[in-house]
Amino acid sequence: MPAPRSTVRRGLAAVAALPLLALAATACGYGSQAKDDDAKANVSAKGKKLSSDTVKIGYFPNLTHATALVGVQEGTIQKELGGTKVESTTFNAGPSEIEALNAGSIDIGFIGPSPSINAYTKSQGKGLRIISGSASGGVKLVVNPDRIKTLDDLKGKKIATPQLGNTQDVAFLNWISEKGWKVDAQSGKGDVSVVRSDNKVTPDAYRSGDLDGAWVPEPTASKLVSEGAKVLLEETDLWPDKKFVITNIIVSQKFLSEHPDVVEAVLKGSVATNKWINANPEKAKASANKALETLSGKPLPQEILDPAWESIEITDDPLAQTLKTQAGYSVKSGLLKDPNLQGIYDLGPLNKILKAEGLPEVADAGLGVK
C-alpha cells in the first residue's frame, strides 16, 4: 500500500479560485477586513519602513490559501516587512479580489489560476503579474454513494461546481468533454447537469438531496464527506506528477513597479511561511484553523480539517505549465477566447530569494516578462 500523501511534501525542492466570468458579492465592499487585534501581522510593526507605509494583501478564508492564513497569523510576512505594515482583507470569490486589485484596494493577492488568467487577458496584459505559487491540489469529486458508484454513473446526475467559469468548473467541464459527454458550458445542461452552487450552500443542497455530488475545493469537499458523501476522484490524479496550481500570488503591475522592495519582502515572508508549514505540518494546520476561527467566528471541526489539510500541497512553485493547460481548458469549453498570456509571470524576485536560500529556481513555462 502506498504511503498516504502529505500536505507538506518534504521532497519539494522549492518551499512554493476562482471565477472567470460571474462577479460574486462579498459581505463588506470588496471583502472583509481582518481585525487588527486578532492577527499578529497587524500589530505595530517594528523596524525600518520600506518604500510604502503599508501593503494591502487579499486572500480567501480557505485552506488552499494556507500561506496567507499562516503567514498573517504567525507574523512571518510582517517580520520581513519591518516598519511597513500589513493590512489584510479577505474575499469570498476571485472576481471581487481582482476588482479590488484593479481599484488599488489591495496590492497583492492570493488567488486561483482562472481569475488570474481572465484578469490578465481583460487588461490586455497590463493589470497584474503572477509572482509566486502558493498551493497545489485540494480539489475532489465527492458523490452520494447511494446514487453514484463509478465515474460512469455521473451521466444524468446533478454535480455542483462553485461558480460558472471558476477553476473547478473549468476542470470539470474538461473532464466531462474527455469522457465524450456533451454539456453546454453556459447553462450547465447536458449529459451531466453542472449546477453552479456557492461553496457555502453546497453542503445544505447535498443534504437536502438536490445534488448528487460536487467537484469542489477544500474544505467544502471534506464538509460533504462529513455529510455522508464519498470521494470518487481527486483532481491531482489527473495531472502529471500529481500537481496543479490551485493558488497563485499576484501583484498589481503598478505596485510592483513603484514598490519592488515591498513585493520582495512579502515574497520573503511567503517563502519563510511555506518553509515553516512544511517543517511543522501539525502546528501549521492548527495555525491555519486559528486564522479561520478569527475570520469566520468558528474553527473547522477536526474531522473536516484533517482530510482537507492532507490533500493540499504548499509550494513556492507556481506550476506555470499547469496554468497554461488550465487556460487551454477554458478555451476548449468556450468560456474564453485563446488568450495571450505572455508576460503574466514575473518570477525574477522569487527566484532571487530562492537562489539566496540555496533552493532551485522555478520556471514560467515561457510566459514570463521579456
C-alpha positions as CSV (number, residue, x, y, z in Angstrom):
1,M,0.0,0.0,0.0
2,P,1.5,3.4,-0.9
3,A,2.2,5.8,1.8
4,P,-0.5,8.5,2.3
5,R,0.1,11.8,0.6
6,S,1.2,14.5,3.0
7,T,0.0,18.1,2.9
8,V,3.6,19.2,3.1
9,R,5.7,17.1,0.7
10,R,9.2,17.3,2.2
11,G,10.6,16.3,-1.2
12,L,9.7,19.7,-2.7
13,A,12.7,21.4,-4.0
14,A,11.2,24.8,-3.7
15,V,9.4,25.5,-0.5
16,A,6.1,27.1,-3.4
17,A,-10.1,30.1,-7.4
18,L,-11.7,31.2,-8.9
19,P,-14.4,32.5,-11.1
20,L,-13.7,33.6,-14.7
21,L,-17.0,35.1,-15.5
22,A,-19.5,36.0,-12.8
23,L,-18.9,38.5,-10.1
24,A,-19.7,37.4,-6.6
25,A,-20.8,39.7,-3.9
26,T,-18.9,40.0,-0.6
27,A,-20.1,40.9,2.8
28,C,-18.5,44.3,3.1
29,G,-17.5,46.1,-0.1
30,Y,-14.6,44.2,-1.8
31,G,-14.1,42.0,1.2
32,S,-14.0,41.8,5.0
33,Q,-11.2,43.5,6.9
34,A,-9.3,41.3,9.4
35,K,-9.4,42.5,12.9
36,D,-6.3,44.4,13.9
37,D,-6.1,42.9,17.4
38,D,-6.6,39.3,16.1
39,A,-3.7,38.9,13.7
40,K,-0.1,39.1,14.5
41,A,0.6,40.7,11.2
42,N,-1.4,43.7,12.2
43,V,0.4,44.6,15.5
44,S,2.5,47.7,15.5
45,A,5.3,47.0,13.0
46,K,8.9,47.5,14.2
47,G,12.0,48.1,12.2
48,K,12.8,50.2,9.1
49,K,9.9,51.2,6.9
50,L,10.3,50.2,3.2
51,S,9.1,52.4,0.3
52,S,5.5,52.1,1.3
53,D,3.9,52.7,4.7
54,T,1.6,49.7,4.2
55,V,1.0,46.8,1.9
56,K,-2.6,45.6,1.4
57,I,-2.9,41.8,1.0
58,G,-6.0,40.0,-0.1
59,Y,-6.8,36.3,0.3
60,F,-9.7,33.8,0.9
61,P,-10.6,32.3,4.3
62,N,-9.8,29.0,2.7
63,L,-7.3,26.2,3.4
64,T,-6.0,26.4,-0.1
65,H,-4.8,29.9,0.9
66,A,-2.8,28.5,3.8
67,T,0.3,30.5,3.1
68,A,-1.6,33.7,3.7
69,L,-3.6,32.4,6.6
70,V,-0.5,31.2,8.4
71,G,1.8,34.0,7.2
72,V,-0.5,36.6,8.7
73,Q,-1.5,34.6,11.8
74,E,2.2,33.9,12.7
75,G,3.5,37.3,11.7
76,T,6.0,35.7,9.3
77,I,5.2,38.1,6.5
78,Q,5.2,41.1,8.8
79,K,8.6,40.2,10.1
80,E,10.1,40.6,6.6
81,L,8.4,44.0,6.1
82,G,9.8,45.7,9.2
83,G,8.1,49.0,9.6
84,T,5.9,48.6,6.6
85,K,2.5,47.4,7.9
86,V,0.5,44.5,6.5
87,E,-3.2,45.3,6.0
88,S,-5.2,42.1,5.2
89,T,-8.6,41.7,3.6
90,T,-10.5,38.5,2.9
91,F,-12.7,37.8,-0.1
92,N,-15.4,35.2,-1.0
93,A,-14.6,34.9,-4.7
94,G,-11.9,35.6,-7.3
95,P,-13.7,38.4,-9.3
96,S,-14.2,40.6,-6.2
97,E,-10.5,40.2,-5.3
98,I,-9.5,41.1,-8.9
99,E,-11.8,44.1,-8.7
100,A,-10.1,45.2,-5.5
101,L,-6.6,44.8,-7.1
102,N,-7.6,46.8,-10.1
103,A,-9.0,49.6,-7.9
104,G,-5.9,49.7,-5.7
105,S,-7.8,48.5,-2.7
106,I,-5.3,45.7,-2.4
107,D,-1.7,45.5,-3.7
108,I,-1.0,41.7,-3.6
109,G,-3.4,38.8,-3.6
110,F,-3.6,35.1,-3.2
111,I,-5.9,33.7,-5.9
112,G,-6.7,30.8,-8.2
113,P,-5.4,30.4,-11.8
114,S,-8.7,31.1,-13.6
115,P,-9.3,34.7,-12.3
116,S,-5.6,35.4,-12.8
117,I,-5.9,34.4,-16.5
118,N,-9.1,36.2,-17.0
119,A,-8.0,39.4,-15.4
120,Y,-4.7,39.5,-17.3
121,T,-6.5,38.9,-20.6
122,K,-9.1,41.5,-20.0
123,S,-6.5,44.1,-19.1
124,Q,-4.5,43.2,-22.3
125,G,-1.6,42.2,-20.1
126,K,-1.5,45.4,-18.1
127,G,-3.2,44.6,-14.8
128,L,-1.3,42.0,-12.8
129,R,1.7,39.7,-12.6
130,I,1.9,36.3,-11.0
131,I,4.9,36.4,-8.8
132,S,4.8,33.1,-7.0
133,G,2.9,29.9,-6.4
134,S,1.3,29.0,-3.1
135,A,-0.6,25.8,-3.2
136,S,-1.4,22.7,-5.3
137,G,-4.2,20.2,-5.1
138,G,-7.0,20.3,-2.7
139,V,-9.8,19.6,-5.2
140,K,-12.0,16.5,-5.1
141,L,-15.1,15.0,-6.8
142,V,-17.3,13.8,-4.0
143,V,-20.6,11.9,-4.6
144,N,-23.6,10.4,-2.9
145,P,-22.6,6.7,-2.7
146,D,-26.2,5.5,-2.9
147,R,-26.7,7.2,-6.3
148,I,-23.2,7.0,-7.8
149,K,-20.8,4.0,-7.6
150,T,-18.5,4.6,-10.5
151,L,-17.4,7.6,-12.7
152,D,-19.6,6.4,-15.5
153,D,-22.6,6.8,-13.1
154,L,-22.2,10.6,-13.3
155,K,-24.1,10.7,-16.6
156,G,-27.6,12.1,-15.9
157,K,-26.7,13.3,-12.4
158,K,-26.5,16.7,-10.8
159,I,-23.0,17.7,-9.9
160,A,-22.1,21.1,-8.3
161,T,-19.2,23.3,-9.1
162,P,-18.5,26.6,-7.2
163,Q,-19.3,29.1,-10.0
164,L,-19.6,29.4,-13.7
165,G,-16.1,29.5,-15.2
166,N,-14.3,29.2,-12.0
167,T,-11.2,26.9,-11.7
168,Q,-13.1,23.8,-10.6
169,D,-15.9,24.5,-13.1
170,V,-13.5,24.6,-16.0
171,A,-11.7,21.4,-14.8
172,F,-15.0,19.5,-14.5
173,L,-16.2,20.7,-17.9
174,N,-12.9,19.5,-19.4
175,W,-13.2,16.1,-17.6
176,I,-16.8,15.7,-19.0
177,S,-15.6,16.5,-22.5
178,E,-12.8,13.9,-22.2
179,K,-15.4,11.4,-21.3
180,G,-17.1,12.1,-24.6
181,W,-20.2,13.6,-23.0
182,K,-21.8,16.9,-24.0
183,V,-22.6,19.8,-21.8
184,D,-23.5,23.4,-22.7
185,A,-20.9,25.4,-20.7
186,Q,-23.1,28.4,-20.1
187,S,-26.3,26.6,-18.9
188,G,-24.6,23.5,-17.5
189,K,-27.2,21.4,-19.2
190,G,-26.4,18.2,-21.0
191,D,-25.3,14.6,-20.3
192,V,-24.4,15.8,-16.8
193,S,-26.2,18.6,-15.1
194,V,-23.5,21.0,-13.9
195,V,-25.0,23.0,-11.0
196,R,-23.2,26.3,-10.1
197,S,-23.5,26.5,-6.4
198,D,-21.7,28.7,-3.8
199,N,-19.5,26.6,-1.6
200,K,-21.3,27.9,1.4
201,V,-24.6,26.4,0.4
202,T,-23.5,23.3,-1.4
203,P,-23.4,21.1,1.8
204,D,-27.1,22.1,2.5
205,A,-28.1,21.4,-1.1
206,Y,-26.4,18.0,-0.9
207,R,-28.0,17.2,2.4
208,S,-31.5,18.0,1.0
209,G,-30.9,15.7,-1.9
210,D,-30.8,18.4,-4.6
211,L,-27.3,17.4,-5.6
212,D,-25.8,14.1,-6.4
213,G,-22.2,15.3,-5.8
214,A,-19.8,18.1,-6.3
215,W,-16.4,18.9,-7.9
216,V,-15.1,21.3,-5.2
217,P,-12.0,22.6,-3.3
218,E,-11.3,22.0,0.3
219,P,-12.6,22.3,2.9
220,T,-16.0,22.0,1.0
221,A,-15.2,18.5,-0.2
222,S,-14.5,17.3,3.3
223,K,-17.6,19.0,4.6
224,L,-19.6,17.0,2.1
225,V,-17.8,13.8,3.2
226,S,-18.9,14.6,6.8
227,E,-22.5,14.6,5.4
228,G,-22.0,11.1,4.0
229,A,-20.5,11.7,0.6
230,K,-17.6,9.7,-0.7
231,V,-14.5,10.8,-2.6
232,L,-14.7,9.3,-6.1
233,L,-11.8,11.2,-7.6
234,E,-9.0,13.5,-6.6
235,E,-8.1,16.0,-9.3
236,T,-4.4,15.5,-8.5
237,D,-4.7,12.1,-10.1
238,L,-5.5,13.7,-13.4
239,W,-2.3,15.7,-13.6
240,P,1.4,14.8,-14.4
241,D,3.3,14.4,-11.1
242,K,0.0,14.8,-9.3
243,K,0.5,18.6,-9.1
244,F,-1.5,21.6,-10.4
245,V,-1.8,25.1,-9.3
246,I,-4.7,26.0,-7.1
247,T,-3.4,29.2,-5.6
248,N,-1.0,31.9,-7.0
249,I,0.3,35.1,-5.6
250,I,-0.4,38.1,-7.8
251,V,0.6,41.7,-7.6
252,S,-0.7,44.8,-9.4
253,Q,1.9,45.9,-12.0
254,K,1.7,49.5,-10.7
255,F,2.6,48.4,-7.1
256,L,5.3,46.1,-8.4
257,S,6.8,49.0,-10.4
258,E,6.6,51.5,-7.6
259,H,7.5,49.3,-4.6
260,P,9.7,46.4,-5.7
261,D,11.3,46.3,-2.2
262,V,7.9,45.7,-0.6
263,V,7.0,43.0,-3.1
264,E,10.3,41.2,-2.4
265,A,9.7,41.4,1.3
266,V,6.3,39.8,1.0
267,L,7.8,37.1,-1.1
268,K,10.5,36.5,1.5
269,G,7.7,36.2,4.0
270,S,5.8,33.8,1.8
271,V,8.9,31.6,1.3
272,A,9.6,31.6,5.0
273,T,6.0,30.7,5.8
274,N,5.9,27.9,3.3
275,K,9.2,26.5,4.8
276,W,7.7,26.6,8.3
277,I,4.4,25.0,7.1
278,N,6.3,22.1,5.5
279,A,8.6,21.7,8.5
280,N,5.8,21.9,11.1
281,P,2.6,20.5,9.5
282,E,0.6,20.0,12.7
283,K,1.4,23.4,14.1
284,A,0.7,25.0,10.7
285,K,-2.6,23.2,10.5
286,A,-3.6,24.5,13.9
287,S,-2.4,28.0,13.0
288,A,-4.5,28.0,9.8
289,N,-7.5,26.8,11.7
290,K,-7.0,29.5,14.3
291,A,-6.9,32.1,11.5
292,L,-10.1,30.7,10.1
293,E,-11.7,30.9,13.5
294,T,-10.7,34.6,13.7
295,L,-12.1,35.3,10.3
296,S,-15.3,33.3,10.4
297,G,-16.1,33.0,14.1
298,K,-15.5,29.3,14.3
299,P,-12.8,26.8,13.5
300,L,-13.2,23.7,11.3
301,P,-14.0,20.5,13.1
302,Q,-11.1,18.1,13.2
303,E,-12.9,15.5,11.1
304,I,-13.1,18.1,8.3
305,L,-9.8,19.9,8.9
306,D,-7.6,16.8,8.8
307,P,-8.5,15.3,5.4
308,A,-8.8,18.7,3.9
309,W,-5.3,19.7,5.0
310,E,-3.9,16.4,3.9
311,S,-4.8,16.9,0.3
312,I,-3.2,20.4,-0.1
313,E,0.4,20.8,-1.1
314,I,2.1,24.0,-0.1
315,T,4.7,25.1,-2.7
316,D,6.5,28.2,-3.9
317,D,6.5,26.8,-7.4
318,P,3.7,28.5,-9.5
319,L,3.5,25.3,-11.6
320,A,3.2,27.5,-14.7
321,Q,2.8,24.7,-17.2
322,T,-0.5,23.7,-15.4
323,L,-1.8,27.2,-15.6
324,K,-1.2,27.2,-19.3
325,T,-3.1,23.9,-19.5
326,Q,-6.0,25.3,-17.5
327,A,-6.2,28.2,-19.9
328,G,-6.5,25.7,-22.7
329,Y,-9.4,24.0,-20.9
330,S,-11.2,27.4,-20.7
331,V,-10.7,27.9,-24.5
332,K,-11.9,24.3,-25.2
333,S,-15.0,24.8,-23.2
334,G,-15.9,28.1,-25.0
335,L,-15.6,30.2,-21.9
336,L,-12.5,32.0,-23.0
337,K,-11.1,33.1,-26.4
338,D,-7.5,32.0,-27.0
339,P,-5.6,34.3,-24.5
340,N,-2.2,35.9,-24.9
341,L,-0.5,35.1,-21.6
342,Q,2.9,36.2,-22.5
343,G,4.2,38.2,-19.5
344,I,1.7,37.0,-17.0
345,Y,4.6,35.8,-14.8
346,D,7.4,37.8,-13.2
347,L,9.4,35.2,-11.2
348,G,12.6,37.2,-11.0
349,P,12.1,38.4,-7.4
350,L,11.1,34.9,-6.3
351,N,14.0,33.2,-8.0
352,K,16.4,35.7,-6.4
353,I,15.1,34.7,-3.0
354,L,15.2,31.0,-3.7
355,K,18.7,31.3,-5.0
356,A,19.8,33.1,-1.8
357,E,18.2,30.3,0.2
358,G,20.1,27.6,-1.8
359,L,16.9,26.4,-3.5
360,P,16.3,25.6,-7.2
361,E,14.7,28.3,-9.2
362,V,11.2,27.9,-10.6
363,A,10.1,28.1,-14.3
364,D,7.5,30.3,-16.0
365,A,6.6,27.9,-18.9
366,G,7.7,30.6,-21.4
367,L,5.1,33.0,-20.1
368,G,7.5,35.4,-18.3
369,V,8.2,39.0,-18.8
370,K,10.7,39.7,-21.6
